[in-house]
């Protein structure tokens, strides 16, 4: 199936490029490209459930973070959510409870979700990595590599229309880029037929409250897109 995903992604990228350069030799319309993106999403739809994926993570020892964790923090929320929030990794509170975004940053995320007239149980919330890094340090490359396949399967199982990537590591991992979050935020990207909107991580907002306005603008744009009106 991975070969099919890669082919569809390449076709979509090629058609986008040809359309932007003015090619009129065949149908390069936005409608056709949108159909290809949707076909990519349908083709990547998973037949496995989130419960199946989570059960496979039991006693996971795929990276060094296993030695210091209390709980694996898999994810929580609506298994059929149209919007998924993806963060970086669990902190101390999350490690203790086994649930993502339950500390101060999580309380702020809840307020952000409620500000766009949604509830936590209407969306799905998870992280790039499932175990807490010691002293809440940044996740390392080998840790992300070990854990990312599970996030990919989570997203396939849910099949959301939109993903809100919270912070640098979530955005850079999903989009396979080194571009800073300050340049990625507020823009829309494609991830295998799912639309990704990066924005600042709630933990960053606790340290830099002046950036809350930027996140609010990003959220207004995101919910506007979800409702079919970009200018809402």
Buried (B, 14 or more C-beta within 10 A) or exposed (E): EEEEBEEBBEBBEBBBEBBEEEEEEEEBEEEBBEEBBEBBBEBBEBEEEBEEBBEEBEEBEBBBBBEEBBBBBBBBBBBEBBBBBBBBBBBEBBBBBBBBBBBEBBEBBBEBBEEBEBEBEBBBBBBBBBBBBEEEEEBBEEBBBBBBEBBBBBBBBBBBBBBBBBBBBBBBBBBEEEEEBEEBBBBEBBBBBBBBBBBBBBBBBBEEEEBBEBBBEBBBBBBBBBEEEEEE
